[in-house]
């Protein structure tokens, strides 16, 4: 694989990576996938669906406005308009390749209303299985597309960058000696950072590897402090925590505590459908006060939960909870990273030749708080957008020529004790979690530094995790206000001086870490 220049190399095989590969067909594409296609991708775990103005009474403009409002002051409105205007086109593309979105007897899309949306505009599959269904459809298409080569069991460890231009990617395949793949263009679509936290709804592999890899190569990072904690992970002591989709609350499920108090009514006018950060903090407070919050679906959904929300039902039943008759214990958990590698409107990073799409990116769409079900939408739109940019760049010969002298650098054993990773995750949850303080974030940065001193260089993947954790914590330390998913107990109010996106490099973050 290393003895030629590939056309396009895609790092990651979630929705963004697969959709980009299909968008590039019939041009040759190589996909790097650590696991068999469809496994351990956050996209496949997404329950809600894809947000899009499919109803003739709805508009992309209304969708964009809801996106801006949810993002709490720092959404790039041009990006919001761009993405929401393209939404319907990409949903119909998914339909064309066989995605079985829910329909009524007249053939119209069945759509749910989720938090902070002014309209029911989330298209879904069997209630809570949109991500899995879309991924199955795309995997089938990819495997039947001759122009796409998939390297299963291969992991990208490092980006090789010279003079701020992509030259290659270090690949480890089946735990053998690393080698370099050189391509004309590169797309990073390798997911978010949720599993850097102890409580998460993300697959175990989603540990900020893409963010850390790009940051270590010098890429600019944006909005790293903004982590969305989903309010209703199912609190069963599992790692990762199963998700109780927001669509349950959209159907009328309520949040109550051990005393039967529907506590969201006194916190926000939209009660259970308030923005996610508000609901997450409310549930977090109930936990702190020993009030054992639960989601009650019994009156609103009843026995229909089994057929309408099979993923939620299965998770509950496996743990001895009958959701038809019992309430569902819930806890906030790291779910989506609004931050990531900074991109322009075309999906390009600050490194020449490197495009980013999906949760690894920070396009400016989500601001401080992602609007529900805009994640899969952004992945679709920016996979296609990046594909178009890549086509143009290659046609214009804007790429680094093949370099026979490149030699794969030495890497660590990649065998890092899982307990060390758990220590990092616990530190992030304890000190950079739902509610933060400058004092706690300082503890986190000092702890990460000690891990870096002790284990840095022994595992490239762990180096990537440490870089991602450093950036999230450093950006959280600098933002001395509370906005969206970032809540500082010592700065509980918004500050107009911070009403802007954050931009940072790893060099900046390490410099801050070294001062604390």
C-alpha positions in Angstrom: 0.0 0.0 0.0 2.9 2.3 0.7 4.7 2.0 -2.6 2.6 4.3 -4.6 0.9 7.6 -4.3 -2.8 7.2 -3.5 -5.4 9.5 -4.9 -7.4 10.3 -1.8 -6.8 8.9 1.7 -9.7 9.0 4.1 -8.9 8.5 7.8 -12.0 7.1 9.5 -15.0 5.0 8.4 -18.0 6.6 10.0 -20.8 8.4 8.2 -18.5 11.3 7.1 -15.8 9.0 5.8 -18.1 6.7 3.9 -20.3 9.4 2.4 -17.2 11.3 1.3 -15.8 8.2 -0.4 -19.1 7.7 -2.3 -19.2 11.4 -3.2 -15.7 11.0 -4.7 -16.6 7.9 -6.8 -15.6 6.9 -9.4 -12.3 8.5 -8.4 -10.0 6.2 -6.5 -10.2 6.4 -2.7 -8.5 4.5 0.2 -10.3 4.4 3.5 -8.4 3.6 6.7 -10.7 1.8 9.2 -9.4 0.3 12.5 -12.4 -2.0 12.8 -14.6 -3.8 10.2 -16.9 -1.2 8.5 -19.8 -0.1 10.6 -18.2 -1.1 14.0 -17.2 1.4 16.7 -18.3 4.4 14.7 -20.3 7.0 16.6 -22.5 7.5 13.6 -23.9 4.0 14.0 -24.8 4.7 17.6 -26.7 7.9 16.7 -30.3 7.4 17.8 -32.1 10.7 16.9 -31.7 11.1 13.2 -30.9 13.8 10.7 -32.3 17.3 11.1 -33.7 18.7 7.8 -36.5 21.0 6.7 -38.4 18.3 4.8 -41.9 19.5 5.6 -43.3 22.0 3.2 -44.3 24.2 6.1 -40.8 24.2 7.4 -37.8 26.2 6.0 -34.0 25.9 6.0 -34.0 29.5 7.3 -36.0 28.5 10.3 -33.7 25.5 10.9 -30.7 27.9 10.6 -32.2 30.3 13.1 -32.8 27.4 15.6 -29.2 26.4 15.1 -28.0 29.9 15.9 -30.2 30.2 18.9 -29.1 26.8 20.3 -25.4 27.7 19.8 -25.6 30.5 22.4 -24.1 33.4 20.6 -21.1 32.0 18.7 -22.5 30.0 15.8 -21.2 31.1 12.4 -24.5 32.1 10.8 -23.2 31.8 7.2 -22.2 28.2 8.0 -25.6 27.5 9.6 -27.3 28.8 6.4 -25.0 26.8 4.2 -25.6 23.5 6.0 -29.4 23.8 6.6 -29.9 24.8 2.9 -28.2 21.6 1.8 -30.0 19.3 4.3 -32.9 18.2 2.2 -30.7 17.3 -0.7 -28.6 15.0 1.4 -31.5 13.3 3.1 -32.9 12.5 -0.4 -29.4 11.2 -1.4 -29.6 8.8 1.5 -33.1 7.7 0.4 -31.8 7.1 -3.1 -29.2 4.6 -1.8 -31.8 2.8 0.2 -32.0 4.3 3.7 -35.4 3.2 5.2 -36.5 6.4 6.9 -39.8 6.2 8.8 -42.8 7.1 6.7 -46.6 7.4 7.2 -49.2 5.6 5.1 -49.1 8.4 2.6 -45.4 8.1 2.2 -44.5 11.3 3.9 -41.5 11.4 6.3 -42.3 10.8 10.0 -40.4 13.4 11.8 -39.8 14.1 15.5 -39.4 17.3 17.3 -36.2 17.5 19.5 -34.9 20.0 21.9 -34.6 23.7 20.8 -36.1 22.9 17.4 -39.1 25.1 16.5 -40.5 22.4 14.2 -40.6 18.6 13.9 -37.8 18.1 11.4 -35.8 15.1 12.5 -36.1 12.2 10.1 -35.5 8.9 11.8 -35.5 5.1 11.4 -37.6 2.9 13.6 -37.7 5.7 16.2 -34.1 5.4 17.5 -32.1 3.5 14.9 -31.3 6.2 12.3 -27.5 6.1 12.7 -27.3 2.3 12.5 -29.6 2.2 9.5 -27.8 4.9 7.6 -24.4 3.2 8.3 -25.7 -0.2 7.1 -26.9 1.5 3.8 -23.6 3.3 3.3 -21.4 0.3 4.1 -23.3 -1.8 1.5 -22.8 0.9 -1.1 -19.1 1.3 -0.3 -18.4 -2.4 -0.5 -20.0 -2.5 -3.9 -18.1 0.5 -5.3 -15.0 -0.6 -7.2 -13.2 2.8 -6.8 -13.1 2.4 -3.0 -10.4 0.4 -1.2 -10.9 -0.2 2.5 -8.0 -1.0 4.8 -9.7 -2.8 7.6 -7.6 -3.3 10.8 -5.5 -0.3 9.9 -5.0 2.7 12.3 -3.7 6.1 11.4 -1.2 7.2 14.1 0.5 10.3 12.9 0.3 13.0 10.1 3.6 13.8 8.3 3.6 17.5 7.6 6.4 19.6 6.1 6.1 23.4 5.7 2.5 23.2 6.8 1.6 20.8 3.9 0.5 17.2 4.2 3.1 14.7 3.0 1.8 11.4 4.3 0.1 9.4 7.1 1.8 6.8 9.4 -0.3 3.7 9.4 -0.2 0.7 11.7 -1.9 -2.4 10.1 -2.8 -5.4 12.2 -0.3 -4.3 14.9 2.6 -4.8 12.5 5.4 -2.4 11.6 4.2 1.0 10.7 4.4 2.4 7.2 3.5 5.6 5.3 0.7 6.2 2.9 1.1 9.2 0.7 -1.8 10.6 -1.2 -2.7 13.6 -3.3 -5.3 14.7 -0.8 -6.3 13.7 2.8 -9.6 13.7 4.6 -9.7 13.3 8.4 -13.1 11.9 9.4 -12.1 10.0 12.5 -14.6 11.1 15.1 -14.9 13.1 18.3 -13.6 12.9 21.9 -16.5 11.7 24.1 -14.6 8.7 25.5 -11.9 10.9 26.9 -14.5 11.2 29.7 -15.5 8.5 32.2 -19.2 8.8 31.6 -19.9 8.7 27.8 -22.3 7.5 25.2 -19.5 7.1 22.7 -17.7 4.0 21.4 -14.5 3.2 23.3 -12.3 4.2 20.4 -13.7 7.8 20.2 -11.0 9.3 22.4 -9.9 12.5 20.6 -7.5 10.7 18.4 -8.3 12.7 15.3 -8.2 16.0 17.2 -4.9 15.1 18.9 -3.3 13.8 15.7 -4.1 17.0 13.7 -3.1 19.2 16.7 0.3 17.4 17.1 0.9 18.1 13.3 0.3 21.8 13.9 -3.4 22.3 12.9 -5.4 25.0 14.4 -8.1 23.8 16.8 -11.4 25.7 17.4 -14.0 25.6 20.3 -12.3 22.7 22.1 -13.9 23.7 25.4 -17.4 22.9 24.2 -18.3 19.4 25.0 -22.0 18.4 24.9 -23.1 16.2 27.7 -26.3 14.4 26.7 -28.7 14.7 29.6 -30.2 11.3 29.4 -27.6 8.5 29.2 -29.1 5.5 30.9 -27.6 5.2 34.3 -26.8 1.5 34.6 -23.1 1.6 35.5 -22.1 0.5 32.0 -19.2 1.9 30.0 -20.2 3.3 27.6 -23.6 4.3 28.8 -26.6 3.4 26.6 -28.4 6.5 25.3 -32.1 7.4 25.9 -32.7 9.4 22.9 -34.1 12.9 23.1 -37.0 11.8 20.9 -38.5 10.2 24.0 -38.9 13.6 25.5 -40.1 14.8 22.2 -42.9 12.3 22.5 -43.8 13.6 25.9 -41.6 11.6 28.4 -40.9 13.6 31.5 -38.0 13.9 34.0 -38.8 13.4 37.6 -36.8 12.9 40.8 -37.2 10.3 43.6 -40.0 12.4 45.1 -41.9 12.5 41.9 -41.2 16.2 41.2 -41.0 17.1 37.5 -38.1 19.4 38.1 -37.6 20.8 34.6 -40.9 22.7 34.8 -39.3 25.2 37.3 -36.1 25.6 35.4 -37.0 26.4 31.7 -40.2 27.3 29.8 -39.6 24.4 27.5 -39.2 22.0 30.4 -37.8 18.6 29.2 -37.2 20.1 25.7 -35.0 22.9 26.9 -31.5 23.1 25.3 -29.4 20.1 26.2 -26.9 21.9 28.4 -29.6 23.2 30.6 -31.3 19.8 31.0 -27.9 18.2 31.6 -27.0 20.6 34.4 -30.4 20.1 36.0 -30.0 16.3 36.0 -26.5 16.7 37.3 -27.8 18.9 40.2 -30.4 16.3 41.1 -27.7 13.7 41.3 -25.6 15.9 43.5 -28.5 16.4 45.8 -29.2 12.6 46.0 -32.5 12.9 44.2 -32.0 10.1 41.7 -33.5 11.6 38.5 -35.3 9.3 36.1 -37.0 9.5 32.7 -40.7 8.5 32.9 -42.0 7.3 29.5 -45.0 5.3 30.9 -47.9 7.7 30.4 -46.6 9.4 27.2 -45.4 6.3 25.3 -46.4 3.3 27.3 -46.1 -0.1 25.7 -45.3 1.5 22.3 -41.7 2.1 23.6 -40.9 -1.5 22.7 -41.7 -1.0 19.0 -41.0 2.7 18.6 -37.7 2.8 20.5 -36.2 -0.7 20.3 -32.6 0.4 21.1 -33.6 2.0 24.3 -36.0 -0.8 25.2 -33.3 -3.4 24.6 -30.7 -1.6 26.8 -33.2 -1.3 29.6 -34.5 -4.9 29.4 -30.9 -6.3 29.4 -30.3 -4.6 32.7 -33.6 -5.7 34.3 -35.6 -2.5 33.7 -39.0 -2.9 32.0 -39.6 0.6 30.5 -43.3 -0.1 30.0 -43.8 -0.4 33.7 -40.7 1.3 35.2 -38.9 4.6 35.0 -35.4 4.8 33.5 -32.5 6.1 35.6 -30.6 8.8 33.7 -27.3 10.7 34.0 -25.5 13.3 31.9 -22.7 11.8 29.8 -20.1 13.1 27.2 -21.9 12.7 23.9 -20.6 15.1 21.2 -17.7 17.5 20.8 -18.7 20.8 19.3 -15.0 21.6 19.0 -12.4 20.1 16.8 -10.0 20.8 14.0 -10.9 24.3 12.7 -12.1 24.4 9.1 -13.1 27.0 6.6 -16.5 26.9 4.8 -15.1 24.4 2.3 -14.0 21.9 5.0 -10.2 22.7 4.7 -8.0 22.8 7.8 -5.1 25.1 8.4 -2.8 22.5 7.0 -2.5 22.4 3.2 -4.0 19.3 1.7 -5.9 18.3 4.8 -9.7 18.4 4.9 -11.8 17.6 7.9 -15.4 16.4 8.2 -17.7 14.9 10.8 -17.2 15.3 14.6 -13.5 15.7 14.2 -14.1 19.1 12.7 -15.1 22.4 14.1 -16.9 24.2 11.2 -18.7 26.9 13.3 -22.1 25.2 12.9 -22.6 24.1 16.5 -21.3 27.1 18.4 -21.4 26.5 22.2 -24.2 23.9 22.0 -25.1 21.6 19.2 -28.7 21.7 18.1 -30.2 18.1 18.3 -29.6 15.9 15.3 -27.4 18.5 13.5 -24.4 16.2 14.0 -25.2 13.6 11.3 -26.4 16.5 9.1 -23.1 18.3 9.4 -21.2 15.1 8.7 -23.2 14.6 5.4 -22.9 18.2 4.2 -19.2 18.5 5.0 -18.3 15.1 3.6 -19.8 16.1 0.3 -18.3 19.6 0.5 -14.8 18.3 1.3 -15.1 15.8 -1.6 -15.8 18.7 -4.0 -12.8 20.6 -2.6 -10.6 17.6 -2.9 -11.6 17.0 -6.6 -10.8 20.6 -7.4 -7.4 20.5 -5.6 -6.3 17.4 -7.4 -7.5 18.7 -10.8 -5.5 21.8 -10.2 -2.5 19.7 -9.1 -2.5 21.3 -5.6 -0.8 18.5 -3.8 2.6 17.4 -2.5 4.4 15.2 -5.0 5.3 11.6 -4.0 8.5 11.5 -1.9 10.4 8.2 -2.0 12.7 9.4 0.8 9.9 9.4 3.5 10.6 6.9 6.2 8.1 5.9 8.8 9.1 7.2 12.2 9.7 5.0 15.2 6.6 4.6 17.3 5.9 3.4 20.8 4.7 -0.1 21.5 1.0 1.1 21.4 0.4 -1.1 24.4 -0.7 1.4 27.0 -2.3 0.0 30.2 -6.0 0.6 30.1 -5.9 1.7 33.7 -3.8 4.7 32.7 -6.4 5.6 30.1 -9.1 5.2 32.8 -7.2 7.6 35.0 -7.2 10.2 32.3 -10.9 9.7 31.6 -11.7 10.0 35.3 -9.7 13.2 35.6 -11.6 14.7 32.6 -15.0 13.8 34.1 -14.1 15.0 37.6 -12.4 18.2 36.7 -13.5 19.2 33.1 -17.0 17.8 33.2 -20.6 19.1 33.3 -19.7 21.8 35.9 -16.2 23.3 35.9 -14.1 25.7 37.9 -10.7 27.2 37.2 -9.3 25.3 40.2 -10.5 22.0 38.9 -9.3 22.6 35.4 -5.9 23.5 36.8 -5.9 20.1 38.6 -6.8 18.4 35.3 -4.0 20.1 33.3 -1.4 19.3 36.0 -2.5 15.7 36.0 -2.4 15.5 32.2 1.1 17.0 32.3 2.3 14.3 34.7 0.8 11.6 32.5 2.7 13.1 29.6 6.0 13.2 31.5 5.6 9.6 32.6 4.1 8.0 29.5 4.6 10.4 26.6 6.2 8.8 23.6 5.4 5.3 24.7 2.2 5.1 22.6 1.4 7.5 19.7 -2.4 7.0 20.3 -2.0 7.9 23.9 0.0 11.0 22.9 -3.0 11.9 20.7 -5.3 11.5 23.6 -3.1 13.6 25.9 -3.0 16.3 23.2 -6.8 16.3 22.8 -7.3 16.4 26.6 -4.8 19.3 27.0 -6.6 21.3 24.3 -10.1 20.8 25.8 -8.9 21.7 29.3 -6.8 24.7 28.2 -9.6 26.2 26.2 -12.0 25.6 29.2 -9.5 27.4 31.5 -9.2 30.4 29.3 -13.0 30.9 28.8 -13.9 32.6 32.0 -17.7 32.6 31.5 -20.5 30.1 31.1 -21.9 29.6 27.6 -23.7 26.6 26.2 -22.1 23.3 27.0 -19.3 25.1 28.9 -20.3 26.0 32.4 -17.9 27.6 34.9 -19.2 27.6 38.5 -16.7 30.4 39.2 -17.9 32.4 36.2 -21.6 31.5 36.0 -22.7 34.3 33.7 -22.0 35.1 30.0 -19.4 37.6 29.2 -19.6 39.5 25.9 -15.8 39.6 25.7 -16.0 35.9 25.1 -18.8 36.0 22.6 -16.6 34.5 19.9 -15.2 31.2 18.8 -11.9 30.1 20.4 -8.9 29.3 18.3 -5.8 27.6 19.7 -2.9 25.4 18.6 -1.3 22.6 20.7 1.7 24.8 21.2 -0.6 27.5 22.8 -2.2 24.9 25.0 1.1 23.3 26.2 2.4 26.8 27.0 -0.6 27.4 29.2 -0.3 24.0 30.8 3.3 24.7 31.7 2.4 27.9 33.6 0.0 26.2 36.0 
